[in-house]
Amino acid sequence: MKRYYVAFYRGTGDWADRIVRFATRSAYSHCELIWSETRPKLGTTVECLSASRRDGGVRLKQIELKPAKWCVYDVTWAPDGTWDRAADKLGAPYELWSLVTTHLFNFRRGDRDRWFCSELIAYALRLDMPHAYSPGDLLRAIRDHSDTYDAGRRAACANVWDDARGLDA
């Protein structure tokens, strides 16, 4: 069964990466959505979906996950159709300045025709206000949702076990 992962870029990059890291106060300047049968290993090349300034917008791309530049996180709670929701935006143009102004000056914008990486992935994951997520914010949301999801699964399993033994909660 395929699962969802998000890779976060922490490499030096270029001027735009430095602006994003400064404006968002994060070590990460970019992220990529991955849908794979197995957890992507650092050092391998995988198909990724994201919005990229370098590539001019929303695109699919084979990316080598160099260990010094990328971190990969499992998104256990991703809703069905996450990949398709992002892929529906293929070809849409990139938007850098709304990411910067949203986080540097606390402006809120709503251009639904242009996307930046973390906004597209937050949208695909059905998070509220996807334009408010920088790459670092998205990572925090993934971790928070994963903790909640995992705790809920543990509680549900404990309840099933208690029910099977005839114990009342």
Rosetta blueprint (number, residue, H / E / L):
1 M L
2 K L
3 R E
4 Y E
5 Y E
6 V E
7 A E
8 F E
9 Y E
10 R L
11 G L
12 T L
13 G L
14 D L
15 W H
16 A H
17 D H
18 R H
19 I H
20 V H
21 R H
22 F H
23 A H
24 T H
25 R L
26 S L
27 A L
28 Y L
29 S L
30 H E
31 C E
32 E E
33 L E
34 I E
35 W E
36 S E
37 E L
38 T L
39 R L
40 P L
41 K L
42 L L
43 G L
44 T L
45 T E
46 V E
47 E E
48 C E
49 L E
50 S E
51 A E
52 S E
53 R L
54 R L
55 D L
56 G L
57 G E
58 V E
59 R E
60 L E
61 K E
62 Q E
63 I E
64 E E
65 L L
66 K L
67 P L
68 A L
69 K L
70 W E
71 C E
72 V E
73 Y E
74 D E
75 V L
76 T L
77 W L
78 A L
79 P L
80 D L
81 G L
82 T H
83 W H
84 D H
85 R H
86 A H
87 A H
88 D L
89 K L
90 L L
91 G L
92 A L
93 P E
94 Y E
95 E L
96 L L
97 W H
98 S H
99 L H
100 V H
101 T H
102 T H
103 H H
104 L H
105 F L
106 N L
107 F L
108 R L
109 R L
110 G L
111 D L
112 R L
113 D L
114 R L
115 W E
116 F L
117 C H
118 S H
119 E H
120 L H
121 I H
122 A H
123 Y H
124 A H
125 L L
126 R L
127 L L
128 D L
129 M L
130 P H
131 H H
132 A H
133 Y L
134 S L
135 P H
136 G H
137 D H
138 L H
139 L H
140 R H
141 A H
142 I H
143 R H
144 D H
145 H H
146 S H
147 D H
148 T H
149 Y H
150 D H
151 A H
152 G H
153 R H
154 R H
155 A H
156 A H
157 C H
158 A H
159 N H
160 V H
161 W H
162 D H
163 D H
164 A H
165 R H
166 G L
167 L L
168 D L
169 A L
